[in-house]
């Protein structure tokens, strides 16, 4: 069975998004790469969410 282990999400406000995923979903910060404006967050099962600051506003692609 296929198992996803990570997901990359572009965000418009990295600090606010990081705080939301940590405070609301309980994810933990795995590591941060300030020069790439990226934060890796992890749940308790080994799934990682990579948040990356987008250079321009994020436009939904019709999928949520």
NORVEN-V304939 format. One record per residue. RES is the residue in one letter. SS is DSSP state (2 for helix, 1 for strand, 0 for the rest). PHI is phi as a letter, one per 30 degrees, with the letter a starting at -180 (NA if undefined). PSI is psi as a letter, one per 40 degrees, with the letter a starting at -180 (999 if undefined). Layout:
res & ss & phi & psi
RES & SS & PHI & PSI
RES & SS & PHI & PSI
//
This chain:
res & ss & phi & psi
X & 0 & NA & h
X & 0 & d & h
X & 0 & b & h
X & 0 & d & i
X & 0 & b & e
X & 1 & a & i
X & 1 & b & h
X & 1 & c & h
X & 1 & b & h
X & 1 & d & h
X & 1 & b & i
X & 0 & c & e
X & 0 & b & g
X & 2 & d & d
X & 2 & d & d
X & 2 & d & d
X & 2 & d & d
X & 2 & e & d
X & 2 & d & d
X & 2 & d & d
X & 2 & d & d
X & 2 & d & d
X & 2 & d & d
X & 2 & c & d
X & 2 & c & e
X & 0 & i & e
X & 0 & d & i
X & 1 & c & i
X & 1 & d & h
X & 1 & d & d
X & 1 & a & i
X & 1 & b & i
X & 1 & b & g
X & 2 & e & d
X & 2 & d & e
X & 2 & c & e
X & 0 & h & f
X & 1 & b & i
X & 1 & b & h
X & 1 & c & h
X & 1 & c & i
X & 1 & b & i
X & 0 & c & a
X & 0 & d & e
X & 0 & c & e
X & 0 & j & e
X & 0 & d & h
X & 1 & c & i
X & 1 & c & h
X & 1 & c & h
X & 1 & c & h
X & 1 & b & h
X & 1 & d & h
X & 0 & d & i
X & 0 & d & d
X & 0 & b & i
X & 0 & e & i
X & 0 & d & h
X & 0 & c & h
X & 0 & e & i
X & 0 & c & f
X & 0 & i & e
X & 0 & b & h
X & 0 & b & 999
//
